[in-house]
Amino acid sequence: MKTVEITSGVHWVGVKDWDRKIFDALIPLPHGTSYNAYLVMGSEKTALIDTVNPGFEGELEDKINEIMDVADIDYIVMNHAEPDHSGAIPYLLERNEKAVLVATKKGADIARAYYDVPEDRVMVVKDGDEVSLGGRTLRFIEAPWLHWPETMFTYLVEDRILFTCDFFGTHLARGFYDDGVPDILTHAQRYFGEIMMPFSAMARKALQKIGELEIEMIAPSHGPVYRNPRRIIEAYKGWSNGKTREKVLIAYVSMYGTNEGMIKELATRLTAEGIEVVVYNLVNLDIGEIAKDLVDSRAIVLAAPTVLGGAHPLAVYAAYLVKALRPPAEYAVLIGSHGWHGRSNDALLEVLGGVNLELLGTLDVHARPRRGDYNELLRLTNLLIKKVRGDEND
Ligand SMILES: Cc1cc2nc3c(=O)[nH]c(=O)nc-3n(C[C@H](O)[C@H](O)[C@H](O)COP(=O)(O)O)c2cc1C
C-alpha cells in the first residue's frame, strides 16, 4: 500500500502487517494489524507522528521518501513509547541528523532507556504545549496510562485531527477508514478489552479532556482512521464507564464432560430467559475474544475440574485474566468437579482474591452430576438470572 493523504498535507505513511499472528507474545491477531504513522507538513516544518514496529523501518522510510526526504523531518512525535510505535525511532534518528524527538517527560525517560536517544535530541512537552509547523499547529495532550505511563495525544489544531496512538485503536490490517469497516466497533471493543479496560479510570479522564475539542478525524496508530469520531467516542464512554448488559460470559474447561454438561445446562436456561450468553471453551482460547466480551458482561461463570490438587491450569489462566483485565462484571459463579477431593473452586477463588465480584455461589460435582447437583445448578441459575436482570426484590 502506498501513502494516503488523509487531508491536504497530512499523509499516512504507516505499515499494514497482514501476516502478524500474535501481539505482545499473548494476544492472537486474527486480522493482522497496522502500525500507523502520519507525516504532517507545515509551510516551514514537518512532523512525523508515531513510527512503526521494528522490522518495518525500511518500508516507513520508503513511504516518507515518496513525499519528502526523510532527512528533512523536523519533529518525530512519540505519543507512546511501546516498540510497535516507536521501534523505528533509532533508525530514523540515524538517517536524519536534525529531527528532535517530541515526548512527555516520562516518554523521554523511556526513550532514553529503550533507545539511548541522546539528551540533545529530545524535546519534552507537557499538557497544552504547542509546536508550530507554519500554518499548522501541533498541540500535545497528556493522556497518561493509556496504556503506559508516558502516553499522550497530539491534536492538529487547524485540521481538527486527533492522533491518539493506541487509544481508539483496532488490530486490523484491512480497511482504511471506519466507514469502510462495518464491524469496526466489534474490533474496537476487543482492543479496548485487551489493552484499555484495566485503565478505564484514565480512559474516562482522557475522554473528558478531549470532550472540549472539535474533532473531525481520529487517527489512531492501529487500524482504521475515524472520519466519524462521534461513534467511537460514545462507545468508549460506555465501555470505560463500565456499562454492562444483561450478558453472562461462561468460560469452561472439561476433560471428560462433567463441567461441559453443567455449563450447557446453564447456558441453555439463561438463553431461554433472554439473557445474552457467550461460552468459551478454554481449550481453544483466544484471549482477545474473552477480553472483548468481558467489556460488557454483567456476570462471569468459570467452570473447571480439579487437576493435580488444584484447578485445571487453563481455568487458572482465565481467572488470572479476569483479575488482570479488571472487567466491570458484578457477579460470579464458580462450577467445579473432582474425582476424590474437590479443590478447583478454592484454587480459582485464590486467584480471584481481591477482585470486586459478588460470588453468587459455587457448585462442586463429585465425578459426575446427580439430581442434587442439577437442583443446585438450577437454584444458582435462577439467582444469576435475577441478579443479571437487576430483579433484586423477586
Ligand atoms: C489428569 C487428571 C488429574 C486429576 N487430578 C485430580 C485431583 O487432583 N483431585 C481430584 O479430586 N480429581 C482429579 N481428577 C479427576 C477429575 O477432577 C474428575 O474426573 C472430574 O469429574 C473431571 O471433570 P471434567 O470432565 O469436567 O473435566 C483428575 C483427572 C485427570 C484426568
The ligand as a Gaussian input file, in Angstrom:
#p B3LYP/6-31G(d) Opt

LIG

0 1
 C       -5.009000     -35.553000      34.770000
 C       -6.085000     -35.600000      35.792000
 C       -5.820000     -35.161000      37.071000
 C       -6.791000     -35.173000      38.055000
 N       -6.493000     -34.734000      39.298000
 C       -7.450000     -34.780000      40.275000
 C       -7.173000     -34.347000      41.600000
 O       -6.084000     -33.921000      41.932000
 N       -8.155000     -34.426000      42.527000
 C       -9.388000     -34.894000      42.222000
 O      -10.241000     -34.951000      43.089000
 N       -9.687000     -35.309000      40.957000
 C       -8.751000     -35.249000      39.979000
 N       -9.054000     -35.663000      38.691000
 C      -10.423000     -36.122000      38.402000
 C      -11.274000     -35.041000      37.750000
 O      -11.259000     -33.862000      38.503000
 C      -12.708000     -35.551000      37.614000
 O      -12.700000     -36.674000      36.749000
 C      -13.676000     -34.527000      37.101000
 O      -15.005000     -35.000000      37.236000
 C      -13.450000     -34.209000      35.618000
 O      -14.352000     -33.193000      35.221000
 P      -14.410000     -32.771000      33.671000
 O      -14.926000     -33.984000      32.905000
 O      -15.330000     -31.631000      33.564000
 O      -13.022000     -32.451000      33.277000
 C       -8.084000     -35.679000      37.732000
 C       -8.345000     -36.112000      36.449000
 C       -7.358000     -36.095000      35.488000
 C       -7.667000     -36.588000      34.104000

